[in-house]
Amino acid sequence: MRNLSKSSLIFFSLLGIHQLLCQTTSQPPVYNNNYNPTVQPHFDVQPHFDVQPHFDVHITNSSAFSVKIGDITLQCIQKIQETITRENYQLLKNNLCTALWEYRYQLTAGACATAYFTTIATLLIDYYYHLQDNAVWAHWKHECSFEDLCNIPHKDLTHELLCAINTQYYNKEKPTDSAHPLMIFIGTITHEIAVCKRYIKIANILKQLRIAFLFPVSEAKINHVNKLLERTLFIKHLFLSWLAEYNIKALPAGSAT
């Protein structure tokens, strides 16, 4: 009996300890997560440069930006109008005249040198690059002299010319396009005529000024270009004559009257 009472006392003591442990471990720990840091940036830019004129541009959208640009332009125009007064204009004019007079020899020499080298370049390019090319129409049927060319029946010569035009300028993408070669031809031969006339005109001016010996021109070159011009004009005349006849034939009957 005594042993039973001791056993009961031990049992209830252990039971109490177990309940106490369960109450202690059943409550979860509580953490304080209310950490919300606040950042307040502070910018201190030094030094501050005061630039004149100062324009405050705040871009909000495209319309506001356009209006702001217009305001800036008006301010610039107003600033220019305030700066350019009659006194300033007269001062600028006097300074410019003084500078031109002071450097008159240098400016004259520079202008003469520019004109000289430009004229030389034009003469050389026209004669050796444009007119000596075998592809130019002035050299078409070069085996015939101009007199022989004129003696060929115009109908046969025109047919040969049209065949040559179609062969040289046919449209590779549209071979049946008959208008393309004719348009290219008229533009090309017009340019050749302009080059011949320009060379002859420059050469004649230099001869009149008696300074032709300073430039790459000679009587032989001038005569050669004159012959090329003559042949080119004749070929263009052949083409335009055929074109006029073709247009007349294409007119409907009775429209000419």
C-alpha positions in Angstrom: 0.0 0.0 0.0 2.8 2.3 0.8 4.5 1.5 -2.5 1.3 2.2 -4.4 1.0 5.7 -2.9 4.5 6.5 -3.8 3.9 5.3 -7.4 0.8 7.5 -7.6 2.7 10.5 -6.4 5.5 10.0 -9.0 2.9 9.5 -11.8 1.0 12.7 -11.0 4.3 14.6 -10.7 5.4 13.5 -14.1 1.9 14.4 -15.5 2.2 17.9 -14.2 5.7 18.3 -15.6 4.4 17.1 -19.1 1.5 19.7 -19.0 3.9 22.5 -18.1 6.2 21.6 -21.0 3.3 21.5 -23.5 2.1 25.0 -22.4 5.6 26.4 -22.8 6.3 25.0 -26.3 2.8 25.6 -27.7 3.2 29.4 -27.9 5.1 30.4 -31.1 7.7 33.2 -30.9 6.6 36.7 -32.0 8.9 38.7 -34.2 8.7 42.5 -34.7 8.9 43.1 -38.5 7.9 46.7 -38.5 11.2 47.9 -40.0 10.5 50.5 -42.7 13.5 52.6 -43.3 13.0 56.1 -44.9 15.6 57.4 -47.3 15.8 61.1 -47.9 18.3 61.9 -50.6 20.1 65.1 -50.4 22.0 66.6 -53.4 24.3 69.5 -53.0 25.8 70.4 -56.4 28.5 73.0 -56.3 29.6 75.2 -58.0 26.7 76.9 -59.7 27.5 78.4 -63.1 25.3 81.3 -64.1 25.2 81.2 -68.0 23.5 84.0 -69.9 21.1 83.7 -71.6 19.5 81.1 -69.3 16.6 79.0 -70.6 14.6 76.8 -68.2 13.4 73.9 -70.3 11.0 71.4 -68.7 9.8 68.8 -71.2 6.4 67.4 -70.3 5.1 66.3 -73.7 5.7 67.0 -77.4 3.3 70.0 -77.5 4.9 71.7 -74.5 8.3 71.0 -76.0 7.3 72.6 -79.3 5.9 75.7 -77.5 9.1 76.0 -75.4 11.3 75.8 -78.5 9.1 78.5 -80.1 9.6 80.7 -76.9 13.4 80.1 -77.0 13.5 81.1 -80.7 11.6 84.3 -80.1 13.9 85.1 -77.2 16.9 84.6 -79.5 15.4 86.7 -82.2 14.7 89.5 -79.7 18.2 89.3 -78.4 19.6 89.6 -81.9 17.4 92.5 -82.7 18.5 94.2 -79.5 22.2 93.6 -80.3 22.2 94.6 -84.0 21.6 98.3 -83.7 22.4 100.9 -86.4 25.7 101.8 -84.6 26.8 98.1 -84.4 25.9 97.6 -88.1 27.9 100.6 -89.1 30.8 99.4 -87.0 30.6 95.9 -88.6 30.5 97.5 -92.0 33.6 99.6 -91.3 35.5 96.7 -89.9 34.6 94.5 -92.9 35.7 97.2 -95.4 38.9 97.7 -93.4 39.7 94.0 -93.5 39.0 93.7 -97.2 41.2 96.6 -97.9 44.0 95.3 -95.7 43.9 91.9 -97.3 43.1 93.0 -100.8 46.2 91.5 -102.4 45.7 88.1 -100.7 42.0 88.0 -101.6 42.7 89.0 -105.2 45.4 86.4 -105.5 43.2 83.7 -104.0 40.3 84.5 -106.3 42.6 84.5 -109.4 44.1 81.2 -108.4 40.7 79.6 -107.8 39.4 80.8 -111.1 42.6 79.6 -112.9 42.6 76.1 -111.5 38.8 75.8 -111.9 39.0 76.7 -115.6 41.9 74.3 -116.2 39.9 71.5 -114.5 36.8 72.2 -116.6 38.7 72.3 -119.9 40.6 69.0 -119.1 37.5 67.2 -117.9 35.4 68.3 -120.9 38.0 67.5 -123.5 39.7 64.3 -122.2 36.9 62.8 -120.1 33.7 63.6 -121.9 34.6 64.2 -125.5 37.3 61.6 -126.0 35.2 58.7 -124.8 34.4 56.4 -127.7 30.9 55.9 -126.2 29.8 59.5 -127.0 27.5 59.9 -129.9 29.9 62.3 -131.6 32.1 59.2 -132.4 29.2 57.2 -133.8 30.2 55.8 -137.2 33.6 57.3 -136.7 34.8 55.5 -139.8 32.8 57.9 -141.9 33.6 61.6 -142.2 30.9 64.2 -141.7 30.5 64.5 -145.5 30.1 60.8 -145.9 27.6 60.7 -143.1 25.5 63.4 -144.8 25.6 61.5 -148.1 24.0 58.4 -146.6 20.2 58.3 -147.3 18.5 59.7 -144.2 16.1 56.9 -144.0 18.8 54.3 -143.8 20.9 56.3 -141.5 18.0 56.9 -139.2 17.2 53.2 -139.1 20.9 52.5 -138.1 20.7 55.2 -135.4 17.6 53.8 -133.9 19.1 50.3 -133.9 22.2 51.6 -132.1 20.0 53.5 -129.6 18.0 50.4 -128.7 21.1 48.3 -128.5 22.9 50.7 -126.1 20.1 51.8 -123.9 17.5 49.0 -123.9 15.8 48.3 -120.6 17.2 45.1 -119.2 14.3 44.7 -116.8 11.7 45.4 -119.6 13.3 44.7 -123.0 10.0 45.5 -124.7 10.0 49.1 -123.3 10.7 51.1 -126.5 10.4 54.5 -124.8 13.2 54.0 -122.3 16.1 54.0 -124.8 14.8 57.1 -126.6 14.5 59.1 -123.4 18.0 58.1 -122.3 19.4 59.0 -125.7 17.9 62.5 -125.9 19.2 63.3 -122.4 22.7 62.0 -123.2 23.1 63.8 -126.6 21.8 67.0 -125.1 24.5 66.8 -122.4 27.2 66.2 -125.0 26.1 69.2 -127.0 26.2 71.4 -123.9 29.8 70.1 -123.1 31.0 70.9 -126.6 29.5 74.4 -126.5 31.0 75.1 -123.0 34.5 74.1 -124.1 34.3 76.3 -127.2 32.9 79.2 -125.3 35.6 79.1 -122.6 38.4 78.7 -125.2 37.1 81.7 -127.2 37.0 83.9 -124.1 40.5 82.9 -123.3 41.6 83.7 -126.8 39.9 87.1 -126.7 41.7 87.9 -123.4 45.0 86.7 -125.0 45.7 84.3 -122.1 44.9 81.1 -123.9 48.6 80.1 -123.8 48.2 79.7 -120.0 45.5 77.0 -120.4 45.4 73.6 -122.0 43.7 74.9 -125.2 44.9 75.1 -128.8 43.5 75.8 -132.2 43.7 72.1 -133.0 41.6 71.2 -130.0 39.0 73.9 -130.7 38.6 72.7 -134.3 38.3 69.1 -133.2 35.5 70.0 -130.7 33.8 72.1 -133.4 33.7 69.0 -135.6 32.4 66.9 -132.8 29.7 69.4 -132.1 28.7 69.4 -135.8 28.3 65.6 -135.9 26.4 65.6 -132.6 23.9 68.3 -133.8 23.4 66.3 -137.0 22.7 63.1 -135.2 20.2 64.9 -132.9 18.6 66.4 -136.0 18.1 62.9 -137.5 16.5 61.6 -134.3 14.2 64.6 -133.9 13.1 64.4 -137.5 12.2 60.8 -137.1 10.4 61.5 -133.9 8.3 64.3 -135.5 7.4 62.0 -138.4 6.5 59.2 -136.0 4.3 61.5 -133.9 2.5 62.7 -137.1 1.8 59.1 -138.2 0.5 58.2 -134.7 -2.1 61.0 -134.9 -5.6 59.7 -135.7 -6.9 60.5 -139.2 -8.4 64.0 -139.5 -6.9 65.3 -136.3 -4.2 67.3 -138.1 -6.8 69.5 -139.7 
